[in-house]
Amino acid sequence: MKPVFQDRRLEPIRRKVEAQERLSFDDGVALYRSPDLLAVGWMANLVRERLHGNRTYFNVNRHLNPTDVCVASCKLCAFGKRARDPKAYTMSLEEVWEKAGHGYSEAVTEFHIVGGLHPELTLDWYCEMLRGLKQRYPQVHLKAFTMVEIGYFMQRSKLSAREVLTRLRDAGMDSMPGGGAEIFHDRIRRIICDHKLTGEQWLEVAKTAHELGLHSNCTMLYGHIENEEDRVDHLTKLRKLQDQTGGFVTFIPLAFHPDHTAMHHIPSTTGFDDIRQIAISRLMLDNIPHIKAYWVMMTPRIAQIAQRFGSDDIDGTLVEERIYHDAGATTSQNLRRGELMRLIREAGREPVERDTLYHPVERTESAFTVLV
């Protein structure tokens, strides 16, 4: 039985969703401006179940942040520090390899590796880091470096995106996370992250990676100074590139955490906005397979609810996430595998452990340490 929408303006969008027609830019704006969250969520859940049935995915992963030293001064960031900051850190290669082993078990399928834009670490250093990880943990998928980091490696090494990505791929990089996209509109980027790649450059690096056979995720940072049109513009640009390459695996909407940043005066997003963003992402990104509710950012409780509003992924066990916690996140730095499965089951979904590229992972309980 179809629900009765309180916002009758959504009826034309419902007809499109039911007919599996692509939503327009104006449709996206209308979704953001509608107060009828249950209607938007109903449509997003329809698409989600059409694609993934009752499944919700999670993985057993480990975050590695080799350095927080960064030459950029992004107003939205609480993680990056100047090299002279007494609180800044930079791991040696041996420390990175040792850190990867903390909390490691044979259950870990992914290392998620991102860091600051360090003024001295070279492309050769990062390649050696990847080779060392592959040598020590050959079965672990290395999801490493944002498009912004690739752009900085290009600048430092005087090499093209294709050359940088090829060297990293050959050293062991298996895929890429989707961070640093923020909001693509130039007006916004000039204010919040003018030291980073432009939106078009971010998309060009992603395109090159996909052409080289490297899959990636993609993100959007919302809840700062952007408006509804900026969000829809961002989503449609991702959708357009996905039409060309098919290389995006998962979209992760990231709520801005203002604490300890230069934009600390901006209020945090509400649960309403977080759930709405998940739902609209599922509706607009018809060609990106997965929508992740990143529990570290939106809390396990909201991520659980999101599994009924368009999300089909709740992320992983993590083990010591730093970037969002430096910005004031109060969630745990890891969740046990059993806790993730409980959250998923209580939402009425079927938990499916996956690897980075969403192949199901079959386990025996003896494969796990107490950590996961």
N, C-alpha and C positions, 0 to 999 in steps of 0.2 A: 504494500500500500504506500502510495506516494504521500509525503508530508505536505501540509499546506504551508506555503512560504508566507511569512509575515510581510516580507518586502517583495511586493509584486513585480518590482523592476527586475528581479532576478529570473523571472519566468523565461525570457528569451535565452538567457544563459543556460538554464536547465535544459531547454530543448536542444541546444547545441551539445551539451555534455552527454545527454542520452543518445544523441545521434552520432557521437564520437567525432564531432566537428571541432576544428581548432578555434580557440577563443582569440578574440582580437585585443588590441591594445586598450580600446575603450571598454571591453568586457572586463579586463583586468582592473582598470580604475574603478569600475562600478562595484566589483567585488570588494575592493578595499574600502569603499565608501558606504557599504551596506552594514547596518548594525545587526543584521540577521545572521549571526554566527552559526546557528544550527542549520540553516539552509545552505550556507556555504560549505559547512562541514559535511552535510549529507551528500552534496555533489562530489566533494573530494573523496569521501569514503566509497562512493560508487565507482570512481575511477580506480582508486586504490585496490578494491576487491576485484575489479575487472582484471587488473594486472597481476595481482599477487595472492588473490584469494584470502585465506585467513592467516597467512604466514607473516611473521615479523622476524627480521634478521638481526643477529648480533655477532660479534667476533671477539676473540681473545687476543688483545693487542697490547703493545707497550709503546709509550711515548718517549722519544729521545729529543732533547733540546741541547745541542752541543755548546751553544753560547747564547747569552742574552746581550752581547755587545752589538750595537747597531748604529750605523751612521745616519739613519733616517731619524727624523723627529716628528713622528706622526702623532697628532693630537689625540687620536683614538686609542693609543697603545700605552699599557702599563708594564709591558714586558721588557722592551728594549732599553738598554742603558748605554751611556757613553763609556769609552774604554777607561777613562780616568775615574769613573765612579767606583768607590771602594766596595760596593755591593755587587759589581759586575763579575761575571765569571766566564771563563773559556776553558773547556775541557781539552786535555791532550788527547791524541788518538787512543792511547792506552786507556785513558779514563772513559772515553766513549764506549770502547769495547767492553770494559769492565762494567760500566753502568748498564749496558744492555743485558748483562747477566744477572743484575739484581731483580729478583722476582721472576726470572726466566724459568720456564719449564717447557717440556716438549709440546704443551698445549698452545703456546704462543705461535700464532701464524703470521703476525705482522709487526714490524717496527714502523712507527709513524714518526718521521724525522723532519723537524723544522727548527729554525733558529733565527738569530739576528743577522743583519748585514755587516759582517765583521770586516774592518778595514785592512786586516793583515792575512787572514786565512785565504789560501789560494784554491783555485779549482783543483789543482793536483792534491791538495790536502783532503778535500772532500771526496775525491776519487779514491784515495787511499783509505779513507774512513769506510767507504762502501765496500771496498775489496776486503778489508779486515772483518767487517760484519758478515759478509758472505762466506768467508773462510771459516769463521767460528760458528755461524748459525746458517748453514746452507739451505735449510728447509724453510727459513723465514722470509716472507715477502717484504721487500724494502720499499715502502711508500715514502718518498723523500722529496723535499724542496718545493716550495710554492713557485708560481710563475714570477713573483717578485724576486725571489732568490735567484732564479735563473737569469732574470734581467740584470741583476747585480753581478753575477758571474760573467755575463757577457761584457759588461762594462770593464770589469777588472782584467779579464783575459784578452780583450780585443777580438773575441771570437763571435761568430753568429749564433743565433739560437739553435740552429740545427747542429752546429759543431759542438756546442756546450752540451746539449741534450744527448748527442751521440756518445760523447765521452763518458757522461754519467751513466747512461744506459749500459755501455760496455763494461763499466766498473761494477755494476750490480744493481743499479736503480731499476725497480720493476714497474713502478707507477708513480703518480704524483698526487698529493693532496690538492685541495682547491682554494687554499687560503690566499689572502691578499687581494681578492677581487673587490672587496668593500662595496662601493657603489660606483658604477662605471661612468656616470655623468661627470664631465669635466668640471662643472661648477662646484660639485660636491668635493671631488678629489682635490681641487686646489685648496680647499679649506682643511680637510681632515688628513690628507696624506700626500702632500704635494711633492715629497721626495721619492715617491714610488713610481712605478710604471704608470702610464696613462691606461685608461680602460681599454683602448684599442690595442695597445701593446700587450696587455695581459691576454686578451683574446688571441692575438697573433702568436704568442708563445704557446698557448694551449693548442692552437691549431697545428703548429709545428710538431709538438709532442705527439699529438694524435696521428699525424702523418708518419711519424717514426714508429708507430705501433705501441706507444705508451698511453695507456688509459689514465684518466685523471678524474678527480672529483671537481666540483665547482661550488662556490659559496656566494652569499650576499650578506653584508653586515647592515642590519637595519636598526632603527630606533635611535637615531641621532638627529641630523639636520636635514635628512632627505624627506621628500614628500611622496604621495602615492604614485605620481607620474614617474618619479625617479626609480621607484621600485619596479614598476611595470617595464620601464625601459631596460632595466638591468636583466629582468627575466626574459624578455623577448630577444635580447642580444645573445644570451646563452642558448636560447632555443634555436636561433638562426645558425649559430656555429654548430650546434649538434646536428642540425639538418645536413650540414656539409661533411662532418667528420664522424659522427657517431661515437666519439671518444669519451664523452662524459658518462661516468657510471652512476654517480650519486650527487644529488644537490643537497647542501646543508645550509639552511638559513641560520645565521648567527646573530643573536641579539647583542646589541652594544651594552657592555658593562662599563659604566662611567667612572666607577671608583678608581682613584689613584691615577687618573688621566687628566690631561689639560681640559677636558670637557666634562669635568665632574659635576658641573651644575645641571647637566641634563638628567631628567628623571629616568630611571630604569624602565624597561618595557613591562607591560602588564601581562598576566596570563592570557587575557583576551587577545592581545596583539600577537603573542607567541603562537597560540593555537590558530588564529586567523592566517598568520604567515605560512604555517605548514600547509594549511588547506589550499590557499591560493597558489602556492608553489606547485602542488600536485595538479591543480587545474590548468595552470598556464604552461607548465613544462611537460607537455604531452609526449615528448620524445626522449626524456631522460628517465631511465628505468626506475630509479630509487630516490625516495625522499627521506632524509635522516632527521630524526628528532634527537639532537645532540644533548644527552642527559646532563652533561657537565654544565652546559650553558643554561638550559631551561629547567633544571631540576628533574630528578627521576619521576616525580609525580606528574609534572606537565608532559614529560616525554611519554609517559604511560598513556595519558589521555589522548595524546597526539596520534596514537595508533588507531584511533577511531575517527580521526580528522584528516587522513590523507597520508600519514607517514607509514612506512613499512620497515623502518630500521631504527634501532635505539642506540647504536654505536656499540662500544665494547668495554672491556674491563679496564683499559687505559694504563693503570699503574703510574701515578705521579704526573698528572697534567699540570703544566706551569702557567701557560699563557693566560687562560681565563682566571686562574686563581690569583695571579698577580694583579688582575683587574678587579679583585674583590669577590670572586665567586666563592660561595660558602658551601658548595656541594663537596662530597667526599672526593678524594683524588683517585679513587678506584672503586669499582664494585665487583664483588665476586660473581663468578659465572652463574651460580645458583640464584643470586639475587636478581640478576638480569632476567633469568628465565621465569622467576616468580612474578616480576613486574609484567612481563609479557602475558603470562597465563592469566593473571588477574584482570587484564584488559580483554580477556576472551579471545586472545590470539594464540597461534601455535608458534613457539620459539624454534627458530632454525639457526643453528650455528653455521657461519659462512667463513670463507676466506675473503681476501680483499676484493676479488672479482666475483663474489657471490656464488662460488661453487660450494655446495653443502659439505660440511666437515663432520665426519662420523667419528665418535669418540667412545672409548671405554673409560669408565670412571677412574681406573688405575692410571690413566694418562695425566691426571691433574694433581698438582700440589695443593696445599691448603689455601694458597693465595688466590686461586681462581675457582 
